[in-house]
Amino acid sequence: MAGTGRVARPPGADDNYSATATLLQAAPIYLKLAREGRLEKDIWLLHLTGEEFPADCLGARHFCQAVIENQLKLVQDGKEAIDLSATKVAGVFLDGHDRPQPG
């Protein structure tokens, strides 16, 4: 809210609902293409929450660090980790916005 120092959050999907909606729309399309063998590479749809201030992109930083250091592992429902340490990133599409610059 302007002038109060508080931030108004929209109801519904957490953290950037337009990006969340886009991921939900893209997932079945990419899944269909993958099942048809029409993708040259795996496509990951990664949604991180709470990336803005004061969280300072902690999820994104952790993910990128794990990729760069070849330590990426996926744990689902407490099961044994899937080793993804050999993952090589070929491209990234980032839904973001420019932060206002001070001054």
SVG drawing of the C-alpha trace seen along z (x, -y; Angstrom):
<svg xmlns="http://www.w3.org/2000/svg" viewBox="-8 -10 39 54">
<polyline fill="none" stroke="black" stroke-width="0.4" points="0.0,0.0 1.4,-3.3 2.9,-5.4 2.4,-2.9 5.5,-0.8 3.3,2.3 2.9,4.5 -0.5,5.6 -0.5,9.1 -3.1,10.4 -5.3,13.3 -5.0,16.6 -1.8,18.2 1.2,17.4 3.9,15.0 3.3,13.7 0.1,15.3 0.7,14.6 3.8,16.7 2.0,19.5 -0.8,19.5 1.7,19.6 3.5,22.6 0.2,24.4 -0.8,23.7 2.6,24.7 3.0,28.0 0.5,30.1 1.8,28.8 5.4,29.7 4.3,33.1 2.5,33.9 5.5,32.9 7.8,35.0 5.6,38.1 5.6,37.7 9.4,37.6 9.3,34.1 11.7,32.4 15.4,32.3 16.1,31.6 14.3,31.9 12.3,28.9 12.0,28.0 9.2,25.7 10.6,24.3 8.4,22.2 10.0,20.5 8.1,18.6 9.0,15.7 11.8,14.5 11.3,10.8 12.6,8.7 13.3,9.6 13.8,13.2 16.4,11.9 16.0,14.8 17.1,17.5 15.3,20.3 16.8,19.2 20.2,18.7 20.2,22.2 19.0,23.8 21.6,22.0 24.4,22.8 23.5,26.5 23.5,26.6 26.8,24.7 28.5,26.9 27.1,30.1 25.3,31.0 21.6,30.8 19.4,33.5 15.7,34.0 13.9,35.4 10.2,36.2 8.0,37.1 11.0,38.1 12.1,40.8 15.7,41.3 17.2,38.4 17.4,38.4 20.9,37.3 20.7,34.5 24.3,33.4 25.1,33.9 22.5,31.4 23.6,28.8 21.5,25.8 21.0,24.9 18.7,21.9 16.5,20.1 13.3,18.1 12.7,15.9 9.5,14.2 10.7,11.1 10.3,7.4 12.6,4.5 13.2,3.3 12.8,-0.4 16.2,-2.0 16.8,-4.3 17.2,-8.0"/>
</svg>
